[in-house]
Amino acid sequence: MALLATAAAVLLAAALAALAARRRGKEREPMETPQERPGAHPAGREEHTAAPAAGPAGPEAHGPEETHLPEPTIWPFVLAGGLTLVALGLLTNLAFAVAGVALVAVALAGWVREVRRA
């Protein structure tokens, strides 16, 4: 009975952490990219060229490159916790393994849902 209560507490904590991460993600402001700063080099270094490259071979010919990064998410950590519980359950008590499998399923579903939404 105590193991079931522990598993329920772990699942509840993971769900609350996911909700808190989602709320924090909406409140964050977008980060400034190097292309948005005047005179900044895309790699973060200042440009020291005498004159811009002329013709279609220059960087202006292709337009600014945008790097797409995924938004921060809690799901990889929840998945790691579930896998840890599975391993602990295989070594000690199968109730931990069952809770771990449930947590892995919740983490995978949440992570896939979040990636599809983005």
N, C-alpha and C positions, 0 to 999 in steps of 0.2 A: 504494500500500500504506500509506503514511504517512497519507493522508487517511482511509482506512478505520479505521485505528487511532485517529485523532483523533475520528472520529464515534462509535466504540465507547466511547471515554473520556467523551465528552460525554453519551451515553446512560446510562452507568454512574453518572456524577456526578449526573445528574438523578434517577435512581432512588434513589440513596442520600439525596439531599436530600429527596425525597418521604417516604421511610421515617423520616428524622429528624424531619421536620415532623409526621408522624402520631404519632410517639412523644411529642414535646413537647406536642401537642394533648391527649393523654390525661392528662398530668401536671398540666396547668393547673387551677387552682381557678376556679370560676365567679366572675365579677365581681359586686360588690355594685351593685344597681340603686338609683336614687334612692328608689323606693317602699319599699325595705327599711330605709332609715334613718328613724328617727322624726323627724317634723316637716320632712321634706325635700319639696321641690316636684318634680314629675316633670321639669321642665325644668332642674333642678339649682339653682334659687334657693330660698331659704328662704321659707316662706309668712308673710305679714304681715297676715293677715286678722283682723278682730276676732272674728268668729263664723263657723262653717262654714255653708255654704249649706243652707237647709232645703228639704225637699220633693224630688220626683223630678228636679228640674233640677240638683241638686248633683252633684259628682263621685262621691259614694258610690253614686248610683243606677246607674251603669254599671259599677262595679267597677274594679279597677286595670287599666290598659292594659299589656300586655306587648309589648315590641319584640323581634321575632325577627331576630337577626343571624346570618349564616352563620359557620361556624367558619373560622378562618384556614387557608389552604391554600397549598401551594407551586405548584400547577398553573398559575396564571396566569403565573408567572415562567418555568416550564418552556416554556409555550406561546410566550412572548415570545422565549425563546432559540431555539426551533425556527424561528419566523418570521424571526428575524435570520439564522439559518443558511441558510434558503431564499433570502433576499435576497442574502446574501454569495455563495451558490452560483450565482445567476443572473448575478452580476457577474464572478465569477472562474472557478470550476470546478464542474461539475455534481455532483461527488461531495459537495460541501457542501450542495447543494440536496437531494440524496437523503437525506442524514443529517438535514437540517432537516425534510423531510417526515415521516420516521420519528419524529422527536422531537415534531412537531406531533400526529401520530396518537396517540402514547403520552400526551401531555399532555391531549388532548381526552378520551381514554378514561378516564384517571385522574380528571379533573375531573368528568365526568359520573357516574362510579361513586361518587365521594365525595358529590356532591349528592344522588343517589338514596338513598344510605344514610342521610343526615341527616333 
